[in-house]
Amino acid sequence: MEELKLNALVINEIRIGEADKLLTLLTEDHGKILVSGKGVASLRSRHMTSAQLFSYSSFVLRKSKKYFYIADSDMLECFFNIRYDVEKLALASYMCDVACDLALENVSDPELLRLMLNSLYALANKKSLTMDQVKAAFEFRAACQAGYLPMLDKCKICEKSVFTEQIIFDIMNGSIRCSTCASIMKREELDEDGTAEIYCRITPSVLEALRFIVGSPLSRFLSFSIPDEEAALLSYFTETYLISHLEHSFKSLKYYKDIRLNGIDYE
């Protein structure tokens, strides 16, 4: 019987009946794995805490006909403080949905797992970081690690590298244009294949934050500062960048934004 011993983060759970779950685990060496959790939702299950959403646990998995199932488990980290705050809970759910979308089955992706763990830890424990900062850094780093790395060092047209004024970011082509070159382009253009381009105006401070997020080691990618009045712009940009390249949004993102902007709470 096939058996795997690994550490994994639970990034999705689907309740089946009263006590069973179908779990999606994010692993270092095997990408994402679908796992049958028989009885793990029961209060009497010894796997209840290790098999809940956001838990990072040590698992022993065995293969049945269709899915792996949990033979043994031990919780390593549950990021418990996230569960005290509905906004953090919603943001963490969105990040898990992004990871679930980007991860592939049986394809090693240690960087995505590390990004998730570092982001959840910051969300749970780093009071000095705003939610906009954590969200933006996660979104942009996730997009870049997934292959959507833009050119951030210079203007695509004139190759100017130092910016003191607002910049136009060509999102779908992953390039920037200085204010001078941007002034000669139309607000809306079409690619040769007829696909509408997407432009976003950013500031030099936002550009520097983007450069730091993608250029720093994962242990430090959140260690940047940005003026409070520009943090929302950074978050708007990174969200637009990620969603545009994935070509779809997430219900969990709408839920998070509804909570933050309108104070809506869903039953």
Secondary structure per residue as TSV (DSSP state, phi and psi in degrees):
chain	resnum	aa	ss	phi	psi
A	1	M	-	360.0	131.7
A	2	E	-	-67.5	134.7
A	3	E	E	-136.1	137.6
A	4	L	E	-123.3	134.4
A	5	K	E	-115.8	118.2
A	6	L	E	-158.4	163.5
A	7	N	E	-98.7	138.7
A	8	A	E	-151.6	153.3
A	9	L	E	-104.6	130.5
A	10	V	E	-78.8	113.9
A	11	I	E	-111.1	-4.8
A	12	N	E	-159.8	145.5
A	13	E	E	-142.7	137.4
A	14	I	E	-124.0	120.0
A	15	R	E	-72.8	135.8
A	16	I	E	-126.9	110.9
A	17	G	T	70.3	-154.2
A	18	E	T	-83.9	-31.3
A	19	A	T	-132.4	-5.6
A	20	D	E	-97.6	155.5
A	21	K	E	-138.6	152.1
A	22	L	E	-107.6	115.4
A	23	L	E	-104.1	147.0
A	24	T	E	-110.8	120.3
A	25	L	E	-105.7	138.1
A	26	L	E	-102.6	120.3
A	27	T	E	-119.2	166.6
A	28	E	S	-76.6	-45.0
A	29	D	S	-101.2	-18.0
A	30	H	S	-120.1	15.3
A	31	G	B	62.3	-135.2
A	32	K	E	-99.8	145.1
A	33	I	E	-131.2	131.7
A	34	L	E	-85.1	131.0
A	35	V	E	-131.8	134.0
A	36	S	E	-83.7	125.2
A	37	G	E	-111.5	85.6
A	38	K	T	-71.9	115.6
A	39	G	T	74.9	8.3
A	40	V	T	-72.0	-15.9
A	41	A	T	-84.9	-5.6
A	42	S	S	-77.5	141.6
A	43	L	T	-63.7	-19.7
A	44	R	T	-88.6	-6.5
A	45	S	-	-77.1	134.3
A	46	R	T	-73.9	-9.2
A	47	H	T	-100.6	4.8
A	48	M	T	-57.9	-50.0
A	49	T	T	-74.1	-37.5
A	50	S	T	-74.6	-18.2
A	51	A	T	-108.9	22.3
A	52	Q	S	-100.1	158.9
A	53	L	T	-54.9	137.4
A	54	F	T	81.0	-6.5
A	55	S	-	-77.6	134.5
A	56	Y	E	-104.7	116.9
A	57	S	E	-137.8	160.9
A	58	S	E	-93.3	125.5
A	59	F	E	-122.0	147.7
A	60	V	E	-113.0	116.2
A	61	L	E	-111.5	140.3
A	62	R	E	-123.8	147.4
A	63	K	E	-92.9	127.4
A	64	S	-	-99.2	-161.8
A	65	K	S	-64.6	-39.1
A	66	K	S	-112.3	-45.3
A	67	Y	S	-127.3	161.8
A	68	F	E	-72.1	153.2
A	69	Y	E	-131.2	160.2
A	70	I	E	-82.1	115.8
A	71	A	E	-92.5	-32.9
A	72	D	E	-158.1	155.3
A	73	S	E	-158.8	157.4
A	74	D	E	-151.7	119.0
A	75	M	E	-69.9	133.7
A	76	L	E	-101.8	-39.1
A	77	E	E	-158.2	133.6
A	78	C	-	-115.7	-2.5
A	79	F	-	50.4	51.8
A	80	F	G	-60.2	-34.4
A	81	N	G	-63.1	-22.6
A	82	I	G	-60.6	-33.5
A	83	R	G	-76.2	-8.4
A	84	Y	G	-83.7	-15.1
A	85	D	-	-127.4	119.2
A	86	V	H	-65.4	-32.5
A	87	E	H	-69.0	-43.3
A	88	K	H	-65.1	-38.2
A	89	L	H	-61.6	-42.3
A	90	A	H	-67.4	-41.4
A	91	L	H	-66.5	-41.5
A	92	A	H	-62.4	-38.5
A	93	S	H	-63.7	-41.3
A	94	Y	H	-62.3	-44.2
A	95	M	H	-63.1	-38.4
A	96	C	H	-64.4	-38.9
A	97	D	H	-64.6	-39.2
A	98	V	H	-63.3	-46.0
A	99	A	H	-62.1	-39.5
A	100	C	H	-63.6	-34.7
A	101	D	H	-73.2	-38.0
A	102	L	H	-83.5	-32.3
A	103	A	-	-71.6	146.9
A	104	L	-	-114.5	149.7
A	105	E	B	-72.8	135.6
A	106	N	T	61.4	26.0
A	107	V	-	-123.6	117.5
A	108	S	-	-60.2	132.6
A	109	D	-	-149.1	68.3
A	110	P	H	-63.4	-29.3
A	111	E	H	-67.1	-37.6
A	112	L	H	-67.2	-41.5
A	113	L	H	-62.5	-45.0
A	114	R	H	-63.1	-39.2
A	115	L	H	-61.8	-43.7
A	116	M	H	-64.3	-46.0
A	117	L	H	-63.8	-44.6
A	118	N	H	-65.2	-39.0
A	119	S	H	-68.9	-43.6
A	120	L	H	-66.1	-38.5
A	121	Y	H	-62.7	-44.5
A	122	A	H	-63.2	-41.9
A	123	L	H	-63.6	-36.4
A	124	A	H	-81.0	-32.8
A	125	N	H	-124.5	-20.1
A	126	K	-	-93.5	91.5
A	127	K	T	-69.0	-19.7
A	128	S	T	-75.9	-14.3
A	129	L	S	-98.3	135.0
A	130	T	-	-79.5	160.4
A	131	M	H	-66.2	-35.1
A	132	D	H	-60.4	-38.9
A	133	Q	H	-68.1	-45.1
A	134	V	H	-64.8	-45.4
A	135	K	H	-59.5	-48.8
A	136	A	H	-63.9	-45.4
A	137	A	H	-63.9	-41.9
A	138	F	H	-62.4	-48.6
A	139	E	H	-59.9	-46.8
A	140	F	H	-71.6	-41.0
A	141	R	H	-65.5	-39.6
A	142	A	H	-62.4	-43.3
A	143	A	H	-63.3	-43.7
A	144	C	H	-67.1	-41.0
A	145	Q	H	-66.5	-25.5
A	146	A	T	-82.4	-1.9
A	147	G	T	110.4	2.9
A	148	Y	-	-102.0	51.4
A	149	L	-	-80.5	119.0
A	150	P	-	-86.0	169.7
A	151	M	-	-90.6	115.1
A	152	L	-	-114.0	-2.1
A	153	D	S	-86.9	-23.0
A	154	K	S	-160.2	163.4
A	155	C	B	-64.6	135.5
A	156	K	T	-64.8	-28.9
A	157	I	T	-90.1	-58.5
A	158	C	T	-99.7	-6.3
A	159	E	-	64.9	23.5
A	160	K	-	-67.9	137.4
A	161	S	-	-112.1	-16.1
A	162	V	-	-109.4	128.6
A	163	F	-	-123.1	130.9
A	164	T	-	-119.0	-6.0
A	165	E	S	-124.0	-179.8
A	166	Q	-	-63.3	151.9
A	167	I	E	-124.7	146.1
A	168	I	E	-100.1	126.8
A	169	F	E	-104.3	120.4
A	170	D	E	-85.9	98.2
A	171	I	T	-65.1	-48.1
A	172	M	T	-71.2	-27.4
A	173	N	T	-97.1	-2.1
A	174	G	T	59.2	50.0
A	175	S	E	-146.6	161.5
A	176	I	E	-115.6	155.3
A	177	R	E	-133.3	133.9
A	178	C	-	-68.5	168.8
A	179	S	H	-62.3	-34.5
A	180	T	H	-66.4	-48.9
A	181	C	H	-69.5	-32.6
A	182	A	H	-68.4	-28.2
A	183	S	T	-67.8	-18.6
A	184	I	T	-97.5	-1.4
A	185	M	S	-100.3	154.0
A	186	K	-	-75.0	153.2
A	187	R	S	-63.0	-39.2
A	188	E	S	-125.7	129.8
A	189	E	-	-129.6	172.2
A	190	L	B	-122.5	137.8
A	191	D	-	-67.6	171.7
A	192	E	T	-62.3	-29.3
A	193	D	T	-87.1	4.8
A	194	G	S	88.1	6.4
A	195	T	-	-84.9	129.1
A	196	A	B	-67.0	136.4
A	197	E	-	-82.9	161.9
A	198	I	-	-125.9	123.1
A	199	Y	E	-116.8	146.2
A	200	C	E	-138.0	133.2
A	201	R	E	-87.4	124.2
A	202	I	E	-125.4	168.2
A	203	T	-	-104.6	164.8
A	204	P	H	-56.8	-36.2
A	205	S	H	-64.7	-40.0
A	206	V	H	-65.3	-42.2
A	207	L	H	-60.9	-42.3
A	208	E	H	-64.5	-37.7
A	209	A	H	-64.2	-42.1
A	210	L	H	-62.3	-42.2
A	211	R	H	-62.0	-39.8
A	212	F	H	-67.8	-44.7
A	213	I	H	-58.0	-43.7
A	214	V	H	-85.5	-24.7
A	215	G	H	-92.9	-11.0
A	216	S	S	-91.5	155.5
A	217	P	-	-64.4	156.2
A	218	L	T	-60.9	-23.6
A	219	S	T	-70.7	-14.5
A	220	R	T	-130.0	7.1
A	221	F	T	-66.0	-13.5
A	222	L	T	-97.9	-0.6
A	223	S	-	-88.6	54.5
A	224	F	-	-125.5	160.5
A	225	S	-	-122.5	150.2
A	226	I	-	-149.0	141.4
A	227	P	-	-53.8	141.5
A	228	D	H	-54.2	-37.9
A	229	E	H	-72.2	-11.7
A	230	E	H	-108.8	-5.7
A	231	A	H	-63.7	-38.8
A	232	A	H	-65.8	-37.2
A	233	L	H	-64.8	-42.7
A	234	L	H	-60.0	-45.3
A	235	S	H	-63.9	-41.2
A	236	Y	H	-62.5	-43.8
A	237	F	H	-63.9	-50.5
A	238	T	H	-63.8	-36.1
A	239	E	H	-63.1	-47.3
A	240	T	H	-62.2	-40.8
A	241	Y	H	-63.2	-49.1
A	242	L	H	-65.2	-50.1
A	243	I	H	-63.4	-37.3
A	244	S	H	-65.0	-39.7
A	245	H	H	-78.2	-31.3
A	246	L	H	-76.8	-20.1
A	247	E	T	67.8	24.6
A	248	H	-	-164.9	158.2
A	249	S	-	-103.7	-167.6
A	250	F	-	-135.6	139.8
A	251	K	H	-60.5	-35.5
A	252	S	H	-66.2	-30.1
A	253	L	H	-68.8	-42.8
A	254	K	H	-62.3	-41.2
A	255	Y	H	-60.9	-45.9
A	256	Y	H	-61.4	-45.2
A	257	K	H	-68.6	-36.6
A	258	D	H	-62.9	-42.3
A	259	I	H	-63.3	-46.2
A	260	R	H	-70.6	-42.6
A	261	L	H	-86.4	-34.7
A	262	N	H	-119.9	-4.5
A	263	G	-	68.5	25.2
A	264	I	-	-80.6	134.1
A	265	D	-	-122.0	127.8
A	266	Y	-	-94.8	144.5
A	267	E	-	-82.2	360.0
